[in-house]
Amino acid sequence: TSDKATFEGYYAQLLDFQKRPEVMIMNDMRSYVACDAYKNIVLGGAKYLPFVIEKIENGDFILNLAMTDITGIDVWAVYKNDYSSMDIKETSGEQFISKLWVRWWKEQGPTYMENHP
């Protein structure tokens, strides 16, 4: 099984978990990822980052947490001084963080992947 297929399996399990009524009423983002599927995505480490960022680019902001948990990077802190230069009207919320992750991936992702095979 390829890394992508394995990731997609975990991702499908994560989505099923998030659809549970007891999860849907939670206010805490961490509650939406409190399952083995998410843990397996994080344990996959850097090899899953291209797939995680693809999901983020397609609007799944819950995976912002996976980017943070895998890389250990606070992407908000990386770009906090650049907000005025960014073409983003809203500077809060998960959609904004997703845009920061996409930017980070384009600017620093290749170097990160070289250093984390």
Contacts in CASP RR format, 6 or more apart in sequence:
PFRMAT RR
TARGET T0000
AUTHOR 0000-0000-0000
METHOD contacts of the structure
MODEL  1
TSDKATFEGYYAQLLDFQKRPEVMIMNDMRSYVACDAYKNIVLGGAKYLP
FVIEKIENGDFILNLAMTDITGIDVWAVYKNDYSSMDIKETSGEQFISKL
WVRWWKEQGPTYMENHP
3 47 0 8 1.000
3 48 0 8 1.000
3 51 0 8 1.000
4 51 0 8 1.000
7 41 0 8 1.000
7 48 0 8 1.000
7 51 0 8 1.000
7 52 0 8 1.000
8 51 0 8 1.000
9 37 0 8 1.000
10 37 0 8 1.000
10 38 0 8 1.000
10 40 0 8 1.000
10 41 0 8 1.000
11 37 0 8 1.000
11 41 0 8 1.000
11 51 0 8 1.000
11 55 0 8 1.000
13 35 0 8 1.000
13 36 0 8 1.000
13 37 0 8 1.000
14 33 0 8 1.000
14 35 0 8 1.000
14 37 0 8 1.000
14 38 0 8 1.000
14 41 0 8 1.000
17 23 0 8 1.000
17 32 0 8 1.000
17 35 0 8 1.000
17 37 0 8 1.000
17 38 0 8 1.000
18 24 0 8 1.000
18 32 0 8 1.000
18 62 0 8 1.000
23 31 0 8 1.000
23 32 0 8 1.000
23 34 0 8 1.000
26 32 0 8 1.000
29 62 0 8 1.000
29 65 0 8 1.000
29 94 0 8 1.000
30 65 0 8 1.000
32 62 0 8 1.000
33 62 0 8 1.000
33 65 0 8 1.000
33 66 0 8 1.000
38 65 0 8 1.000
38 66 0 8 1.000
41 48 0 8 1.000
41 52 0 8 1.000
41 66 0 8 1.000
42 66 0 8 1.000
42 69 0 8 1.000
42 70 0 8 1.000
44 70 0 8 1.000
45 70 0 8 1.000
45 116 0 8 1.000
46 70 0 8 1.000
46 112 0 8 1.000
46 113 0 8 1.000
46 116 0 8 1.000
46 117 0 8 1.000
48 66 0 8 1.000
48 70 0 8 1.000
49 67 0 8 1.000
49 70 0 8 1.000
49 71 0 8 1.000
49 105 0 8 1.000
49 109 0 8 1.000
49 112 0 8 1.000
49 113 0 8 1.000
50 113 0 8 1.000
52 63 0 8 1.000
52 66 0 8 1.000
52 67 0 8 1.000
52 70 0 8 1.000
53 67 0 8 1.000
53 101 0 8 1.000
53 102 0 8 1.000
53 105 0 8 1.000
55 63 0 8 1.000
56 63 0 8 1.000
56 64 0 8 1.000
56 67 0 8 1.000
56 98 0 8 1.000
56 101 0 8 1.000
56 102 0 8 1.000
57 98 0 8 1.000
57 102 0 8 1.000
59 95 0 8 1.000
59 98 0 8 1.000
61 94 0 8 1.000
61 95 0 8 1.000
61 97 0 8 1.000
61 98 0 8 1.000
62 94 0 8 1.000
64 75 0 8 1.000
64 94 0 8 1.000
64 97 0 8 1.000
64 98 0 8 1.000
64 101 0 8 1.000
67 73 0 8 1.000
67 75 0 8 1.000
67 101 0 8 1.000
68 74 0 8 1.000
68 75 0 8 1.000
71 112 0 8 1.000
73 104 0 8 1.000
75 97 0 8 1.000
75 100 0 8 1.000
75 101 0 8 1.000
75 104 0 8 1.000
76 97 0 8 1.000
76 100 0 8 1.000
78 100 0 8 1.000
78 104 0 8 1.000
79 86 0 8 1.000
79 100 0 8 1.000
79 103 0 8 1.000
79 104 0 8 1.000
83 91 0 8 1.000
86 99 0 8 1.000
86 103 0 8 1.000
88 96 0 8 1.000
88 99 0 8 1.000
90 96 0 8 1.000
END
